[in-house]
């Protein structure tokens, strides 16, 4: 039914293009109907002379309009009278039966024309409504695309602000809190040297100084984890090696890092995105996978950087994978990784089973023309 309606609509659109086309189609339909009736003449003789002409008139009334329908009815009537109604090859009307037949043909043709015109007008109204609906949908789609673009730009800006804020906090922790802790440690050391004869007091001071040293080291670690200075100074490879060494000591997970020896510096945004992706993957391995090992491979080819993080843990549960695939609502960490990479033209794929999980990130290569270094005081 839908296919027939669509075909009828397409034919109506073709017929409404030009007046000449509609009259030409009506003429062809009438001629074909006369030729068919002429071919059936040996079987039908002079009976039912209009049998093939009614469909032609109905077709013209349905698709061609009032004028072509009237022309088709007149030509069909003349052709039937000349070829199929005795005396043939003549236009003379003999007897009341022929007059009644002609009147019936004209009446039926008029009814068909009126019905076809009503249908055509309804079709025109429907086509106009369909066109308005398509325009409304098009405008709505453009508006939705514009809104999505604004959301993507806002997301990218928020991530950039987050990275800048982390970098600022890291500098403040190192430059202010770190320096004050160092001064406090020196003061406590001086006090401890002057009251060495008081063993108990000196022991307490020494314990306090040790606590200050531990606190200073913890602040330095937090500062580096927020934004490693090596990422700006020495690049992605050095920052990853530093982070992986610390992660392996803290988590007792053996991590293998494979990076080509000729791996070049990338743009700051790309290096930050790769570092945060590896950081999030290792955190998830430590929290959820139960894997004793992890492997990281970084390679560059065909204008893209490929980062692969693989473990040998218990994998992501099937129900969690189904939820991620059907609802599109993964955890905050995975969503953040995927959004960060997408803003830079990259992608994130996750493969998981009972033998482990593999996360593959792809990112277009963006080499650093002038990657600024941030020098922090030791």
Secondary structure by P-SEA (a helix, b strand, c coil): caaaaaaaaaaaaaaaccaaaaaaaaaaaaaaaaaaaaaacccccccccaaaaaaaaaaaaacccaaaaaaaaaaaaaaaaacccccccccccccaaaaaaaaaaaaaaaaaaaaaaaaaaaaaaaaaaaaaaaaaaaaaaaaaaaaaaaaaaaaaaaaaaaaaaaaaaaaaaaccaaaaaaaaaaaaaaaaaaaccaaaaaaaaaaaaaaaaaaaaaaaaaaaaacccccccccaaaaaaaaaaaaaaaccbbbbbbbbcccccccaaaaaaaaaaaaaaaaaaaccccccbbbbbbbccccbbbbbbbbccccccaaaaaaaaacccccaaaaaaaaaaaaaccbbbbbbcccbbbbbbbbcbbbbccbbbbbbcc
